[in-house]
């Protein structure tokens, strides 16, 4: 089963004075849909990152996650997406069923970001959380991204990802 892994950059806060960066995947291809699709009004995406993937990236043990980042593969110019919402939860689920397009109940997640976000240029774009998310170091994490932007605008970003089979 093919599973898309958008490059997830986890900034981990071991103490409030020290943060490390961990990258999952190599970003060999680009797509427009995950984490958010800037062309259409409203939408959502969900992604699972396994504890094994996070451990392989160098993140081991319980940690406070303070941000995520996605690598943009094109060069959007001041493309603002209004009202973006990011949620995270720990899960034992490792992959989605092939046709799993069910919108998750966001009340089962912790909201870590809500606000407008502007993509300006390619490269890494970071979403700082409003409060750290406590990862237990053993569970997989699932990210739910809700796009509440109601503008139909071109010039949107595309994102690098790694295909996992």
C-alpha positions, 0 to 999 in steps of 0.5 A, a space after each residue: 500500500 502506498 502511503 504519502 509521507 509529507 516531509 515533517 519537521 519536528 522541532 522538539 523542545 527538551 527544555 525551553 532553552 534547547 530545540 532540535 530539528 528532526 526531518 522525516 523523508 527525503 522529499 523526492 516528489 511534490 503534491 498540492 494536497 497535504 498538509 493543505 490545498 490552497 486552491 479550493 475553499 475548505 478542506 482537510 488532510 490527515 497524516 500518521 507518522 510512526 514512532 519508528 519513523 520519528 526514532 529513525 530521524 533521531 527523535 527518541 524518547 518522550 518529548 514536547 513537540 513545539 512546531 512542524 514544518 513542511 518543505 514547499 517545492 515551488 515559489 508562492 509569493 505571499 500566498 496567505 491561507 486564512 484560518 488554518 487549524 492543526 491538531 495532533 494526537 497519539 495513536 496506535 494506528 500505523 497506516 490508513 486503510 486504502 480508502 480511508 477518507 473519513 474525517 476524524 473527530 477533531 475533539 479527539 485531538 489536541 489543537 496546536 495551531 489556529 490562525 492565518 499562514 503565509 507561504 512566501 517562497 520555497 523551502 521550509 515553512 514552520 508552524 509554531 504551536 500555541 502550546 507544546 504537544 507532549 509525545 510519549 516517545 512510543 506512540 505514533 502521532 496523527 496530524 489533522 489539518 483543517 483548511 477553513 480558508 474560503 478563497 479560491 486563489 491560484 499561486 498556492 504552494 506544493 509540498 515535497 513528500 516521500 512515497 512509502 510502499 
